[in-house]
Amino acid sequence: MKHWRIEDIAWDRFDPAAVDAQLVPLVKAAAMVERNGTDYALYLGGVFGDDPDFRQAADNWALEEVQHGDALAKWAELADPGWDFAAAFDRYRAGYSVNTDADASIRGSRTGELIARCMVETGTSSYYTALAEATGEPVLKQVCKLIAADEYRHFKLFYDHMRRYLSRENLSMLSRLRIALGRIGESEDDELAYAYHCGNEPESVLYQHKRCIASYMALAMGFYRYRHVERSTGMVLKAVGLPPRGRLSIGATKLAWKLLQWRQRRFEQQLAA
């Protein structure tokens, strides 16, 4: 069951003068990735075919993901009245797809699949929190706060099911950590890069992964603050079975923050070149 509806958003408070032009391309890309949640639910339904409780939870999760996409798309069309979300999303779907016919996880186990989902929700929860705090536009702030809260609940959903499967599959901590770090690294794959391309570049421009992921990441990483990395680091550690607070978390957060800053500089240099 959805915790909010698009109709609950105070759309009449939209303030075009408060729109940050740097946020618009990020919201356009995010709208398409979120809107594509139905395909991920189909994938998860195949992986967890004999687990009706989880499949129902995944279907409910997908409904909320789709709503995230619709809300972000509506805001982006207000911010850029010339933008056509439906046309951009059709382009995205034509060029990027999820394997909805899978009957086993690409992570090697169901525990691994759920850890990977925890990583996605960790990233999106911190990301939308960062965007909500960065924007002065009241409608986008409300939308991002609602989405961030949903994503945090989604983390707990996948985490609880992961713990259930972990008791059966007994995946080692090292294996869990490897899967988690691997999924974090996949944030630079075609999913976001192609969404950025379809949302922000005309059809006449040839898609180039390196250019598009650098354009997206150089912008997005600039809105993170140390506290956002600190929170997400704790969630990552919790998902792999390590203490989310304490000396390990402090050290890991410092390392993650330095890595984020280095990556942002690297992407900016790629764009400049």
C-alpha positions as a printed NumPy array, in Angstrom:
array([[  0.   ,   0.   ,   0.   ],
       [  1.34 ,   3.415,  -0.955],
       [  2.203,   5.747,   1.904],
       [  1.337,   8.833,  -0.151],
       [ -0.249,   9.725,  -3.47 ],
       [  0.814,  12.139,  -6.193],
       [ -2.345,  14.098,  -5.419],
       [ -0.955,  14.759,  -1.934],
       [  1.871,  16.878,  -3.375],
       [  1.334,  20.653,  -3.104],
       [  1.824,  21.215,  -6.828],
       [  0.29 ,  24.681,  -6.585],
       [  3.339,  25.777,  -4.572],
       [  5.698,  25.221,  -7.5  ],
       [  8.046,  28.201,  -7.759],
       [  9.83 ,  28.454, -11.135],
       [ 12.099,  31.188,  -9.787],
       [ 13.492,  28.741,  -7.196],
       [ 14.395,  26.004,  -9.694],
       [ 18.107,  25.123,  -9.72 ],
       [ 19.005,  24.433, -13.338],
       [ 21.625,  21.906, -12.23 ],
       [ 18.981,  19.743, -10.58 ],
       [ 16.665,  19.503, -13.575],
       [ 18.761,  17.038, -15.645],
       [ 19.261,  14.853, -12.578],
       [ 15.53 ,  14.729, -11.876],
       [ 14.791,  13.87 , -15.497],
       [ 17.176,  10.915, -15.395],
       [ 15.916,   9.745, -11.995],
       [ 12.314,   9.869, -13.208],
       [ 13.002,   7.249, -15.856],
       [ 14.993,   4.911, -13.642],
       [ 12.301,   5.007, -10.957],
       [  9.465,   4.632, -13.459],
       [ 11.069,   1.422, -14.714],
       [ 10.405,  -0.311, -11.374],
       [  7.803,  -2.666, -12.857],
       [ 10.472,  -4.561, -14.792],
       [ 12.525,  -5.054, -11.641],
       [  9.47 ,  -6.479,  -9.903],
       [  9.077,  -8.962, -12.768],
       [ 12.74 ,  -9.917, -12.428],
       [ 12.388, -10.391,  -8.671],
       [  9.194, -12.37 ,  -9.204],
       [ 11.161, -14.851, -11.311],
       [ 14.031, -15.083,  -8.831],
       [ 11.654, -15.602,  -5.879],
       [  9.032, -17.57 ,  -7.756],
       [  8.154, -19.892,  -4.85 ],
       [  8.027, -17.143,  -2.199],
       [  4.582, -15.524,  -2.459],
       [  5.134, -13.272,   0.564],
       [  8.219, -11.686,  -0.93 ],
       [  6.672, -11.481,  -4.389],
       [  3.738,  -9.533,  -2.959],
       [  6.142,  -7.234,  -1.123],
       [  8.119,  -6.706,  -4.338],
       [  4.943,  -5.863,  -6.27 ],
       [  4.006,  -3.271,  -3.643],
       [  7.543,  -1.906,  -3.764],
       [  7.294,  -1.524,  -7.545],
       [  4.064,   0.466,  -7.245],
       [  5.876,   2.974,  -5.065],
       [  8.873,   3.09 ,  -7.394],
       [  6.616,   3.829, -10.364],
       [  4.935,   6.586,  -8.368],
       [  8.358,   8.073,  -7.63 ],
       [  9.023,   8.213, -11.357],
       [  5.668,   9.807, -12.104],
       [  6.113,  12.46 ,  -9.4  ],
       [  9.638,  13.336, -10.511],
       [  8.515,  13.46 , -14.148],
       [  5.644,  15.806, -13.32 ],
       [  8.028,  18.138, -11.504],
       [ 10.541,  18.043, -14.373],
       [  7.811,  18.968, -16.854],
       [  6.9  ,  21.936, -14.654],
       [ 10.544,  22.982, -14.444],
       [ 11.041,  22.496, -18.198],
       [  7.645,  22.859, -19.944],
       [  9.18 ,  21.828, -23.263],
       [ 10.252,  18.43 , -21.959],
       [  8.147,  15.388, -22.915],
       [  8.598,  12.656, -20.308],
       [  6.527,  10.064, -22.201],
       [  8.696,  10.416, -25.313],
       [ 11.92 ,  10.336, -23.281],
       [ 10.778,   7.262, -21.377],
       [  9.864,   5.47 , -24.596],
       [ 13.421,   6.098, -25.829],
       [ 14.813,   4.794, -22.568],
       [ 12.735,   1.62 , -22.656],
       [ 13.706,   0.987, -26.262],
       [ 17.41 ,   1.154, -25.441],
       [ 17.689,  -0.227, -21.924],
       [ 16.026,  -3.319, -20.527],
       [ 16.049,  -5.6  , -17.505],
       [ 16.   ,  -9.384, -17.937],
       [ 12.456, -10.104, -16.808],
       [ 12.685, -13.788, -17.775],
       [ 15.351, -14.696, -15.202],
       [ 14.581, -17.559, -12.828],
       [ 17.713, -17.174, -10.678],
       [ 19.59 , -14.219,  -9.247],
       [ 22.572, -12.807, -11.104],
       [ 24.125, -12.442,  -7.613],
       [ 24.397, -16.204,  -7.181],
       [ 21.912, -16.543,  -4.332],
       [ 18.735, -15.008,  -3.017],
       [ 20.618, -13.566,  -0.072],
       [ 22.987, -11.919,  -2.521],
       [ 20.093, -10.529,  -4.536],
       [ 18.558,  -8.95 ,  -1.452],
       [ 21.895,  -7.458,  -0.385],
       [ 22.143,  -5.875,  -3.827],
       [ 18.641,  -4.436,  -3.415],
       [ 19.656,  -3.047,  -0.024],
       [ 22.541,  -1.241,  -1.726],
       [ 20.213,   0.332,  -4.258],
       [ 17.869,   1.578,  -1.53 ],
       [ 20.837,   2.848,   0.485],
       [ 21.991,   4.901,  -2.461],
       [ 18.593,   6.294,  -3.374],
       [ 17.657,   7.151,   0.205],
       [ 20.814,   9.209,   0.679],
       [ 20.568,  10.691,  -2.82 ],
       [ 17.042,  12.014,  -2.47 ],
       [ 17.86 ,  13.302,   1.   ],
       [ 20.763,  15.236,  -0.528],
       [ 18.549,  16.648,  -3.29 ],
       [ 15.818,  17.618,  -0.815],
       [ 18.34 ,  19.544,   1.264],
       [ 19.947,  21.158,  -1.788],
       [ 16.852,  22.537,  -3.472],
       [ 15.02 ,  25.715,  -2.529],
       [ 12.059,  24.826,  -4.722],
       [  9.288,  23.751,  -2.302],
       [  7.606,  21.107,  -4.47 ],
       [ 10.823,  19.288,  -5.348],
       [ 11.814,  19.42 ,  -1.691],
       [  8.527,  17.769,  -0.703],
       [  8.773,  15.128,  -3.443],
       [ 12.374,  14.223,  -2.592],
       [ 11.655,  13.996,   1.135],
       [  8.751,  11.622,   0.491],
       [ 10.817,   9.476,  -1.871],
       [ 13.78 ,   9.377,   0.53 ],
       [ 11.491,   8.134,   3.312],
       [ 10.074,   5.459,   1.003],
       [ 13.544,   4.309,   0.012],
       [ 14.6  ,   3.979,   3.63 ],
       [ 11.548,   1.778,   4.291],
       [ 12.442,  -0.22 ,   1.191],
       [ 15.904,  -0.815,   2.609],
       [ 14.318,  -2.257,   5.734],
       [ 11.983,  -4.404,   3.609],
       [ 14.829,  -5.994,   1.666],
       [ 17.034,  -6.202,   4.756],
       [ 14.395,  -8.147,   6.704],
       [ 13.941, -10.626,   3.858],
       [ 17.71 , -10.855,   3.427],
       [ 18.075, -11.888,   7.073],
       [ 15.447, -14.579,   6.52 ],
       [ 17.338, -16.047,   3.56 ],
       [ 20.716, -15.653,   5.222],
       [ 19.643, -18.117,   7.91 ],
       [ 19.147, -20.71 ,   5.143],
       [ 21.978, -19.923,   2.751],
       [ 24.621, -18.928,   5.318],
       [ 26.476, -16.585,   2.985],
       [ 29.836, -15.548,   4.443],
       [ 30.464, -11.958,   5.468],
       [ 33.205, -11.679,   2.849],
       [ 30.787, -12.815,   0.142],
       [ 28.165, -10.357,   1.355],
       [ 30.695,  -7.528,   1.321],
       [ 31.857,  -8.454,  -2.177],
       [ 28.284,  -8.381,  -3.491],
       [ 27.55 ,  -5.076,  -1.765],
       [ 30.645,  -3.346,  -3.133],
       [ 30.039,  -4.833,  -6.559],
       [ 26.505,  -3.456,  -6.677],
       [ 27.679,  -0.034,  -5.542],
       [ 30.156,  -0.07 ,  -8.409],
       [ 27.344,  -0.779, -10.852],
       [ 26.005,   2.741, -10.294],
       [ 28.247,   3.673, -13.222],
       [ 26.602,   1.228, -15.629],
       [ 24.195,   2.042, -18.465],
       [ 21.063,   2.348, -16.324],
       [ 21.787,   5.893, -15.14 ],
       [ 23.982,   6.93 , -18.067],
       [ 21.352,   6.021, -20.651],
       [ 18.606,   7.635, -18.578],
       [ 20.643,  10.842, -18.532],
       [ 21.076,  10.599, -22.313],
       [ 17.389,  10.049, -23.037],
       [ 16.282,  12.713, -20.598],
       [ 18.688,  15.445, -21.579],
       [ 20.16 ,  14.91 , -25.031],
       [ 18.34 ,  15.033, -28.388],
       [ 17.889,  11.901, -30.439],
       [ 20.366,  13.261, -32.973],
       [ 23.182,  12.938, -30.397],
       [ 24.782,   9.495, -30.36 ],
       [ 24.769,   7.824, -26.944],
       [ 28.218,   7.56 , -25.41 ],
       [ 28.424,   5.921, -22.015],
       [ 31.591,   7.68 , -20.856],
       [ 30.236,  11.152, -21.61 ],
       [ 26.795,  10.517, -20.15 ],
       [ 27.898,   8.879, -16.898],
       [ 30.46 ,  11.658, -16.36 ],
       [ 27.783,  14.306, -16.973],
       [ 25.424,  12.652, -14.512],
       [ 27.921,  11.807, -11.784],
       [ 29.816,  15.104, -11.843],
       [ 26.517,  16.87 , -11.166],
       [ 24.991,  14.399,  -8.716],
       [ 28.039,  13.971,  -6.511],
       [ 28.255,  17.713,  -5.993],
       [ 25.092,  17.656,  -3.905],
       [ 26.36 ,  15.108,  -1.373],
       [ 27.579,  16.225,   2.015],
       [ 29.573,  14.283,   4.573],
       [ 26.457,  13.5  ,   6.637],
       [ 24.821,  11.795,   3.644],
       [ 27.843,   9.553,   3.137],
       [ 27.971,   8.834,   6.872],
       [ 24.369,   7.651,   6.867],
       [ 24.719,   5.5  ,   3.776],
       [ 27.952,   3.939,   5.042],
       [ 26.173,   2.82 ,   8.192],
       [ 23.411,   1.228,   6.096],
       [ 25.95 ,  -0.614,   3.933],
       [ 27.76 ,  -1.978,   6.983],
       [ 24.478,  -3.1  ,   8.534],
       [ 23.458,  -4.943,   5.367],
       [ 26.67 ,  -6.994,   5.285],
       [ 26.557,  -7.817,   8.992],
       [ 29.071,  -5.303,  10.354],
       [ 28.475,  -2.7  ,  13.106],
       [ 26.799,   0.369,  11.536],
       [ 28.334,   2.664,  14.168],
       [ 31.685,   2.852,  15.874],
       [ 35.314,   3.051,  14.794],
       [ 34.817,   0.919,  11.689],
       [ 31.957,   3.111,  10.51 ],
       [ 33.91 ,   6.303,  11.163],
       [ 36.895,   5.042,   9.196],
       [ 34.763,   3.691,   6.364],
       [ 32.857,   6.975,   6.115],
       [ 36.065,   8.994,   5.844],
       [ 37.317,   6.667,   3.124],
       [ 33.988,   6.771,   1.255],
       [ 33.876,  10.578,   1.423],
       [ 37.396,  10.898,   0.012],
       [ 36.54 ,   8.381,  -2.704],
       [ 33.39 ,  10.316,  -3.656],
       [ 35.346,  13.57 ,  -3.898],
       [ 38.038,  11.874,  -6.007],
       [ 35.45 ,  10.354,  -8.325],
       [ 33.702,  13.685,  -8.761],
       [ 36.986,  15.351,  -9.736],
       [ 37.69 ,  12.492, -12.136],
       [ 34.323,  12.904, -13.857],
       [ 34.754,  16.677, -14.075],
       [ 38.162,  16.161, -15.707],
       [ 36.641,  13.738, -18.207],
       [ 34.05 ,  16.326, -19.195],
       [ 36.668,  19.068, -19.477],
       [ 38.747,  16.856, -21.761]])
